Amino acid sequence: MIFNNIREIRWNAHSWYKTIQKYVYAVLRKNILSRHKYITEMGLLDLMFITYRIMPFIMVSFLVIISLFSGDISGFFVLLGLIISSLITIIVSKSPPIATNVDADKLLKCNLITLGGTTLSNLPLSTHIFSFIYFYFIYVTRLNFSMQSNALLLFLLTGILTVDVVFNYFNCVSKLIWLPLIIGGVSGVLWAVMIGPQFHMVPKAESTPSCKVTNKSYGCKVKRTILSS
């Protein structure tokens, strides 16, 4: 009798296990197929939009990685300044005059980061990040008299910032877009002034160029990298 009850309990447990296993497999298969269908049906514009939305993370990660490979800490100072100024933008965005004048549904297009089911900031952090980096490099290149040699970098940053401001103006926060733009720009310049030239991240020539002698000439190749000045 006891052995029969044990067999029955084991059989019921096994049946429950098989049922749960089938349910989990079905849910996973459905999610995988739906995601695969979404990816395969994704157009070029969708891919470009996703790349644009994650561009702030890509840009900041690139600066930090370049700093690591260069053997200095200038990129980490940029990251620290961005974190501090981002907190200021988030605090300002939570103030009643701003929080009551934004559309919660539209904010989902502007902010990828959510906290407790709500957006982390009522102002687009992407505009703040692009503005911080743009005006930071404007200041350090102007200080080092290297704006002309870094014209391409500044041109690309100008284009990215302009696209972000236009998109967020028409799709997210309208006239409030000027707040993260101004906070980011002012913070970028003030942070560059506070940390000093020794920790600036600015493109410049390497100190040890590679030189070689050919048949009738002596030539050197100088690489340009982002280093602390």
C-alpha positions in Angstrom: 0.0 0.0 0.0 2.8 2.4 1.0 4.8 1.5 -2.1 1.7 2.1 -4.3 1.2 5.6 -2.8 4.9 6.4 -3.4 4.6 5.3 -7.0 1.4 7.4 -7.4 3.1 10.5 -5.9 6.2 10.0 -8.1 4.0 9.5 -11.2 2.0 12.7 -10.4 5.2 14.7 -9.8 6.6 13.4 -13.1 3.3 14.3 -14.9 3.4 17.8 -13.5 7.1 18.2 -14.5 6.3 17.2 -18.1 3.4 19.6 -18.2 5.5 22.5 -16.9 8.3 21.6 -19.3 6.0 21.6 -22.3 4.5 24.9 -21.3 8.0 26.5 -20.8 9.1 25.1 -24.2 6.0 26.5 -25.9 6.4 30.0 -24.4 10.1 30.1 -25.3 9.4 28.9 -28.8 6.7 31.5 -29.3 9.0 34.3 -28.0 11.9 33.2 -30.2 9.8 32.9 -33.3 8.2 36.3 -32.7 11.5 37.9 -32.2 13.0 36.2 -35.2 10.0 37.4 -37.3 10.5 40.9 -36.1 14.2 40.9 -36.9 13.6 39.4 -40.4 10.9 41.9 -41.1 12.9 44.9 -39.8 13.6 47.4 -42.6 16.6 49.7 -43.1 14.8 52.6 -41.5 14.1 50.5 -38.3 17.7 49.5 -38.1 18.9 53.0 -38.5 16.5 54.2 -35.8 17.6 51.6 -33.3 21.3 52.5 -34.0 20.5 56.2 -33.5 18.7 55.5 -30.2 21.7 53.5 -28.8 24.2 56.0 -30.2 24.8 57.7 -26.8 25.8 54.4 -25.2 28.0 53.6 -28.2 29.7 57.0 -28.2 30.4 57.0 -24.4 31.7 53.4 -24.5 34.0 54.3 -27.5 35.5 57.1 -25.5 36.2 55.0 -22.5 37.6 52.1 -24.5 39.9 54.5 -26.5 41.1 55.8 -23.1 41.8 52.3 -21.8 43.9 51.4 -24.9 45.7 54.8 -24.7 46.7 54.1 -21.2 45.2 57.3 -19.6 42.1 58.2 -17.6 40.8 61.1 -19.6 37.9 59.0 -20.9 36.8 58.1 -17.4 36.8 61.8 -16.5 34.4 62.3 -19.4 32.2 59.5 -18.1 32.2 60.9 -14.6 31.2 64.3 -15.8 28.4 62.8 -17.9 27.1 60.9 -14.9 27.0 63.9 -12.7 25.4 66.2 -15.3 22.9 63.5 -16.2 21.8 63.4 -12.5 21.3 67.1 -12.7 19.1 66.7 -15.8 17.1 63.9 -14.2 16.5 66.0 -11.1 15.4 69.0 -13.1 13.1 66.8 -15.2 11.3 65.6 -12.1 10.3 69.1 -11.0 6.5 69.8 -11.2 6.6 72.5 -13.9 8.3 70.0 -16.3 6.7 66.7 -15.1 3.2 68.1 -15.6 3.9 69.3 -19.1 5.2 66.2 -20.8 3.4 63.3 -22.5 4.3 60.0 -20.8 3.6 58.0 -24.0 5.9 60.2 -26.1 8.7 59.9 -23.5 9.1 56.2 -24.3 10.4 57.2 -27.7 13.0 59.5 -26.1 14.3 57.4 -23.2 15.4 53.8 -23.4 16.0 53.5 -19.7 13.1 52.9 -17.4 12.9 52.6 -13.6 9.9 50.9 -12.0 7.9 51.0 -15.2 8.4 54.8 -15.6 11.0 56.7 -17.6 14.2 57.6 -15.8 14.0 61.2 -17.0 11.2 63.4 -18.3 13.8 65.1 -20.6 15.7 63.3 -23.3 19.0 62.2 -21.9 20.3 61.5 -25.5 20.2 65.3 -26.2 22.0 66.0 -22.9 24.8 63.4 -23.7 25.3 64.6 -27.2 25.3 68.3 -26.1 27.8 67.5 -23.3 30.2 65.7 -25.6 29.9 68.3 -28.4 30.6 71.4 -26.2 33.3 69.5 -24.3 35.2 68.8 -27.5 34.5 72.4 -28.8 36.2 73.7 -25.6 39.2 71.4 -25.5 40.0 71.7 -29.2 39.6 75.5 -29.1 41.9 75.5 -26.0 44.5 73.4 -27.8 44.2 75.3 -31.1 43.2 72.1 -32.9 39.7 72.9 -34.2 40.8 73.0 -37.8 42.6 69.6 -37.6 39.6 68.1 -35.9 37.0 69.6 -38.2 35.6 66.2 -39.3 35.0 65.1 -35.7 33.3 68.4 -34.8 31.2 68.2 -38.1 30.0 64.6 -37.2 29.1 65.7 -33.6 27.2 68.7 -35.0 25.2 66.5 -37.3 24.3 63.9 -34.6 23.3 66.6 -32.1 21.2 68.4 -34.7 19.3 65.2 -35.7 18.7 64.4 -32.1 17.4 67.9 -31.2 15.0 67.9 -34.3 13.7 64.4 -33.6 13.1 65.0 -29.9 11.5 68.5 -30.6 8.9 67.1 -33.0 8.3 63.7 -31.3 8.9 64.0 -27.6 9.1 67.2 -25.6 8.7 70.1 -28.0 10.1 73.3 -26.6 11.5 71.6 -23.5 14.3 70.2 -25.6 16.3 73.3 -24.9 16.7 72.4 -21.2 18.8 69.2 -21.7 20.6 70.9 -24.6 21.6 73.9 -22.4 22.3 71.7 -19.3 24.5 69.4 -21.3 26.4 72.1 -23.1 27.1 74.2 -20.0 28.0 71.1 -18.0 30.5 70.0 -20.7 32.3 73.3 -20.7 32.3 73.7 -16.9 33.5 70.1 -16.5 36.4 70.7 -18.9 37.4 73.8 -17.0 37.2 72.1 -13.6 39.3 69.0 -14.4 42.0 71.1 -16.1 44.0 70.6 -19.3 46.0 67.6 -17.9 42.8 65.4 -18.0 41.4 66.7 -21.3 40.5 64.2 -23.9 41.6 65.8 -27.2 42.9 64.3 -30.5 46.6 65.0 -31.0 49.7 63.4 -32.5 51.6 60.6 -30.9 54.9 61.6 -29.3 56.9 58.8 -31.0 56.3 58.8 -34.8 57.6 56.0 -36.9 60.3 57.1 -39.4 62.2 55.2 -42.1 64.8 56.0 -44.8 64.0 55.2 -48.4 66.2 55.5 -51.5 66.5 59.3 -51.6 64.2 60.5 -48.9 63.6 60.3 -45.1 59.9 60.1 -44.1 57.9 59.8 -40.9 54.4 58.6 -40.3 52.5 60.3 -37.4 49.3 58.7 -36.1 46.6 60.7 -34.5 44.9 59.3 -31.4 42.6 60.6 -28.7 44.8 61.1 -25.7 44.9 63.4 -22.6 46.6 66.6 -23.4 
